[in-house]
Amino acid sequence: MRRSAWVTTAAVAVLALGASGEPRSAAGSDPAAEVRAMVRTILDAPEVTSDVVLERSDPFGGAPDVERGQLWYLPGRGLRFKSSRTHGHDMAVDRGKEKFYLYSPNENVIYQAPFEKAPARIRKLIQDPDRVLDENLRAVAQTRTIQGRSRRGYQILSTGIGDSLTSVGIWVAPDPSTRQLHWLSISTPADTLLIELRALTIRKKAEPGHLTLSAPANATVEPLDPREMLGRESR
């Protein structure tokens, strides 16, 4: 289940830092303010959905691993990520039901834990989304080459939902034509995950049913140990 943990963490980073707003581009503008402008639209939305493409580097120098999935975020209520890969995991954190779920199609098992056992950063993003925009958010402008093209974006130094990002590097950049968030890179000492957002949509009405897992009625239910799934991220 540790591979799904990486995807889950990536999804949280997308929601914590992404949005459909247009960042300011004036010379000398504050990078943190630009990131806040991007984030505000998503945090104020009843619900946000997006298709995502995740490209994870191979620490041994091989070809990257590519995975596609869907993301649902209901501020104040919950978050869900469903992998489109055959036998891919389906994860949901539902504050309304006070549950943290992970469905494994390969095992046909729904792993379940109380809401308070979900990773702390996911809980904060659901319970207190405005905290992402507090005074602890720091960023610097940075241009990177992504898929052969130069992308102007922002290196995130710290956010309001976690400590300074000393062991995890996060970088975001908008689509040059729509000015919506399109690229996000998450780097650790072990590997790098590049995320491409496609069809990011701000919905006018929240649908709590979108947090429902895709598990069939005959799936069994077992306890979920977040420490096994996410290691230190679960604390």
C-alpha positions in Angstrom: 0.0 0.0 0.0 3.0 2.3 0.2 2.8 3.2 -3.5 -0.8 4.5 -3.0 0.6 6.5 -0.1 2.8 8.5 -2.5 -0.1 9.1 -4.8 -2.3 10.2 -1.9 0.4 12.6 -0.7 0.7 14.1 -4.2 -3.0 14.6 -4.4 -3.0 16.5 -1.1 -0.2 18.7 -2.4 -2.2 19.5 -5.5 -5.2 20.6 -3.4 -3.1 22.5 -0.8 -1.3 24.6 -3.5 -3.5 24.4 -6.6 -6.3 26.6 -7.9 -7.9 28.0 -11.0 -7.3 31.6 -10.2 -4.9 33.8 -12.3 -1.6 34.7 -10.6 -0.3 38.2 -10.8 2.6 38.7 -13.2 3.8 42.2 -12.4 7.5 42.6 -11.9 8.5 42.7 -8.3 5.3 41.1 -7.1 5.3 38.9 -4.0 5.6 35.2 -5.0 3.7 34.1 -1.8 0.9 36.5 -2.8 0.8 35.1 -6.3 0.5 31.6 -4.9 -2.3 32.7 -2.5 -4.2 34.2 -5.5 -4.0 30.8 -7.1 -5.2 29.0 -4.0 -8.1 31.2 -3.0 -10.4 30.0 -5.8 -10.1 26.4 -4.9 -10.5 26.9 -1.2 -13.6 28.9 -1.7 -15.2 26.4 -4.1 -18.0 24.0 -3.0 -16.1 21.2 -4.8 -13.1 20.8 -7.0 -12.5 17.9 -9.4 -9.6 17.1 -11.7 -8.1 14.5 -13.9 -4.4 14.0 -13.0 -1.4 12.5 -14.6 1.4 11.4 -12.2 4.9 10.8 -13.5 7.2 9.3 -10.9 10.9 9.1 -11.5 12.9 5.9 -11.1 15.5 6.2 -8.4 17.7 3.8 -10.4 17.6 5.9 -13.6 15.0 3.9 -15.5 11.9 5.1 -17.3 9.4 7.0 -15.1 6.3 5.3 -13.9 3.1 7.0 -15.2 -0.3 6.8 -13.5 -3.6 8.5 -14.2 -6.4 9.2 -11.8 -9.3 11.4 -10.6 -9.4 13.8 -7.7 -12.3 15.1 -5.7 -12.0 17.8 -3.0 -14.9 19.1 -0.9 -13.6 21.8 1.4 -14.9 21.2 4.9 -16.1 17.7 4.0 -13.6 15.4 2.4 -11.1 14.3 -0.2 -10.9 11.4 -2.6 -8.4 10.0 -5.1 -9.1 7.1 -7.4 -6.4 5.6 -9.6 -7.4 4.8 -13.1 -4.8 2.0 -13.3 -6.1 -1.6 -13.4 -6.4 -2.7 -9.7 -5.5 0.9 -8.7 -6.4 2.0 -5.2 -9.4 4.2 -4.3 -8.9 6.4 -1.2 -11.3 8.7 0.6 -11.2 10.8 3.7 -14.8 11.7 4.7 -15.3 14.1 7.6 -19.1 13.7 7.5 -18.8 10.0 8.1 -15.8 10.4 10.3 -14.0 7.7 8.3 -10.7 7.2 6.4 -11.0 4.6 3.7 -8.7 2.8 1.2 -10.2 0.3 -1.2 -7.9 -2.3 -2.8 -9.6 -3.8 -5.9 -6.9 -6.5 -6.1 -7.9 -7.8 -2.7 -11.5 -6.6 -2.8 -11.0 -5.2 0.6 -12.0 -1.8 2.1 -9.5 -0.8 4.7 -11.1 1.5 7.2 -10.0 3.8 10.1 -11.5 6.7 12.1 -11.2 10.2 10.5 -8.7 11.2 13.2 -6.3 8.5 12.0 -6.0 10.1 8.5 -2.7 11.9 7.8 -2.6 15.2 9.7 -2.1 17.4 6.6 -5.2 15.8 4.9 -7.3 16.5 8.0 -6.1 20.1 8.2 -6.8 20.6 4.5 -10.4 19.4 5.0 -11.1 20.9 8.4 -9.3 24.3 8.1 -8.5 25.0 4.4 -7.9 28.7 5.0 -4.9 27.8 7.1 -3.1 27.1 3.8 -3.1 30.8 3.2 -1.8 32.0 6.5 1.3 34.0 7.1 3.5 30.9 7.1 3.1 30.4 3.4 6.4 31.3 1.7 7.5 31.0 -1.9 10.1 32.2 -4.5 9.8 32.5 -8.3 11.6 29.8 -10.1 11.7 28.7 -13.8 12.1 25.0 -14.7 12.3 22.9 -17.8 9.3 20.5 -17.9 8.8 18.2 -20.8 11.3 20.1 -22.9 9.7 23.6 -22.3 10.6 26.4 -19.9 7.9 26.9 -17.3 7.7 29.9 -15.0 6.5 28.8 -11.5 7.1 29.0 -7.8 9.2 27.0 -5.3 7.1 26.6 -2.2 9.3 27.0 1.0 6.6 26.5 3.6 2.8 26.3 4.0 0.3 26.9 6.7 -0.5 23.1 7.0 3.0 21.9 7.7 6.5 22.9 8.9 9.1 24.3 6.5 9.6 21.9 3.6 13.1 20.9 4.4 12.9 17.3 3.1 10.1 17.7 0.5 10.5 20.2 -2.4 7.3 21.5 -4.0 7.1 23.6 -7.2 4.0 24.8 -9.0 3.4 26.4 -12.4 0.3 27.6 -14.3 -0.7 26.7 -17.9 0.7 29.7 -20.0 -2.6 30.0 -22.0 -5.2 29.6 -19.3 -3.2 30.8 -16.3 -4.7 27.9 -14.3 -2.5 25.7 -12.2 -1.2 22.9 -14.5 2.1 21.5 -13.2 3.2 20.5 -9.8 6.5 18.8 -8.8 7.1 17.0 -5.5 10.7 16.0 -4.7 12.1 13.9 -1.9 15.6 12.6 -1.4 14.4 9.3 -3.0 12.5 10.4 -6.1 10.4 13.1 -7.8 6.7 13.1 -8.7 5.6 15.4 -11.6 1.8 16.0 -11.6 -0.1 17.4 -14.6 -3.6 18.7 -13.9 -6.2 18.2 -16.7 -9.8 19.4 -16.8 -9.6 21.0 -13.4 -13.2 22.1 -12.6 -14.7 24.3 -10.0 -18.2 22.9 -9.3 -21.1 25.2 -8.3 -22.5 22.6 -5.9 -20.8 20.0 -3.7 -21.8 16.4 -4.2 -20.9 14.3 -1.0 -21.6 11.2 -3.0 -18.4 11.8 -5.0 -16.5 10.7 -1.8 -18.1 7.2 -2.1 -15.6 4.4 -2.9 -16.0 2.3 -6.1 -16.0 -0.9 -4.1 -18.6 -3.5 -4.9 -21.2 -4.6 -2.3 -19.3 -7.9 -1.7 -16.1 -6.2 -0.6 -14.9 -7.1 2.8 -14.0 -4.5 5.5 -10.8 -4.7 7.5 -9.0 -2.2 9.9 -6.6 0.2 8.3 -3.3 0.9 10.0 -2.3 4.4 8.7 1.3 3.9 10.1 1.7 0.9 7.7 0.3 2.9 4.7 1.9 6.3 5.2 4.7 5.9 7.7 5.4 9.2 9.5 2.9 11.0 7.2 0.1 9.4 9.2 1.1 11.1 12.5 
